[in-house]
Amino acid sequence: MSAEENKQMVQQLYRMFQQGDIPGILAHSSDDSDWISPESELVPFSGHFHGRQGLADFFTKLGENMQAIRFEPLDFIAEGDKVVAMGEASWLVRSTGRRLDSPWVHVFTIRDGQMVRCQALTDTASTVQAFLPEPAAQASPRTELHH
């Protein structure tokens, strides 16, 4: 596939995500695909997820722990088998009630029309902060964190 076709495929993956079509994303992922993000013991969907089942686990954990308020891919750059997507997102962290606004970058590797790797880069400090439990005396119902 050409770089332009790879870019169009990644754009299609984002449309599927926005529509909640996780099975569609999995169908466009290779059997041995990898989803990799910085690891934190506080963030249940962080780290390395391998294979279609691993990707399914990632999306399940993401949905269980965060509610998307806004998820917007803004720019795409493609060269060879790589596609870089940049965007912004706003999430509600279900366990703390905090809102997290963060830019993100995803670096995809596409082979034979399938996603084989995604390296996800986000504002990890703000993400971890949004998941930190507050002591009961200091807890506020909603704390907004911005990048």
DAURDA-V501928 format. One record per backbone hydrogen bond with DSSP energy under -0.5 kcal/mol. CO is the residue of the C=O (numbers start at 1). NH is the residue of the N-H. Records with the same first field share a line. If there is no record, write none. Layout:
CO->NH + NH
//
This chain:
2->6
3->7
4->8
5->9
6->10
7->11
8->12
9->13
10->14
11->15
12->16
13->17
14->18
15->19
16->21
17->20
20->22
21->25
22->26
23->27
24->28
25->28
26->29
28->115
30->33
31->52
33->51
34->118
35->49
36->120
37->47
40->43
42->44
43->46
47->37
49->35
50->54
51->55
52->56
53->57
54->58
55->59
56->60
57->61
58->62
59->63
60->64
61->65
62->66
65->94
66->68
67->92
70->90
72->88
75->86
77->84
79->82
81->110
82->79
83->85 + 108
84->77
85->106
86->74 + 75
87->104
88->72
89->102
90->69 + 70
91->93 + 100
92->67 + 94
93->96 + 97
98->93
99->145
100->91 + 102
102->89
103->123
104->87
105->121
106->85 + 108
107->119
108->83
109->116 + 117
111->114
114->111
115->30
116->34
117->109
118->36 + 120
119->107
120->38
121->105
122->124
123->127
124->128
125->129
126->130
127->131
128->131 + 132
129->132
135->138 + 139
143->99
145->101
//
